[in-house]
Each structure stands twice: as C-alpha cells, then as structure tokens.
Amino acid sequence: MDVLEAIGTRRSVRSYSPRAIPDDVLGRMRQALHFAPSACNFQPWRFIFVTDPTLRRSVAELSNEQLWMADAPVTVVGCGFPEQAFQHMGGYGNSIDVDIAIALDHLSLAAVAEGLGTCWIGAFNEGKIKSLLGIPEKVKVVAMMPMGYPASDDLNAPLDPAQRKPVSEVFRSEKYGKS
C-alpha cells in the first residue's frame, strides 16, 4: 500500500477484533514512531504501549469512559517533554504537541498499511493517566491512540470525497483570501 492509499483509507476505528497484533507488526509500528520527524530532530518524546487488559480498561475509563478503547489490544500513549522540545514554534510556544502529532500520524498510516485501525484520543484526564502509568509531572500526555484489527472489514474502503469539504473551501493560492 502506498502512502496516498493509506491516507485515503485511514479511518477512526472504534470497534476492534480480539485478534492479537504479532510482534513483528508491533516492531514496525515502533519503527514508524521512531523514524518520525520532530522540530530540530530533538525527538522530545516517549511512547508507552499499554497492552495489559486491566490497564487498558483503566485508560479507557479515564478517557471520558470511552470503554470501546479497551477492546484494542494496544493503546499507545504519546508523552512529550515540553522543556526538551523546540522552544520557538511560531514565535510563541514549544513544538511538543506538533511533534507528538506527527509521530502518531506516522503510526496511524503505518497501521493502515498493516491492516490495523487506530483512533486519535484527546479526551482524557491527564493527571489521572499520569498517575495510573507512572508518568512524571513534567511530562505532557499529548494524545493516545488505541490500535488493533478492526472488527469490521468495511473500514478499509476508500474515503468518500463527498465527506470532505469542497476543495475550493480548503485551499488558497499565494494569499489567504485568494482562491
């Protein structure tokens, strides 16, 4: 599968098969995260692969009771070190959110190529997730991503362009207001 096909096929999966992810596939998922770019190549991150069913259930409960998350055999927790990130992103802040988002996006596309599904999770209680997983206070939990084989095969169908905003509404040439 090429990258454009992965982009056009990727969906938010909220229903997972109980099928385990083989170790070699998990290795490729780690590689996708490891090879992701970051501002100045600082790589200010750590990714926790939560596989224990009890921990996954607790993570799901602390994610606004999104209990379906616990059905995925892995939940990846994207943690960032704000103090180690590039400090002048846009002239006003650090790059940690963007750095973690890029890495998790690489993961989501690599997952599609392996027949896996993922879903971005931004709704969670960071303090309680930190406590549960032993994450230090200075580390930011940016996002999480359950990952597993989709329960339904129809999730691998190409994206319907009608579900996207019209191109004329999304793109501009040279200046913001110029179509």
Summary of the structure (lengths in Angstrom):
residues: 179
radius of gyration: 17.3
end to end distance: 32.8
largest distance: 52.8
contacts: 504
relative contact order: 0.22
helix: 42%
strand: 17%
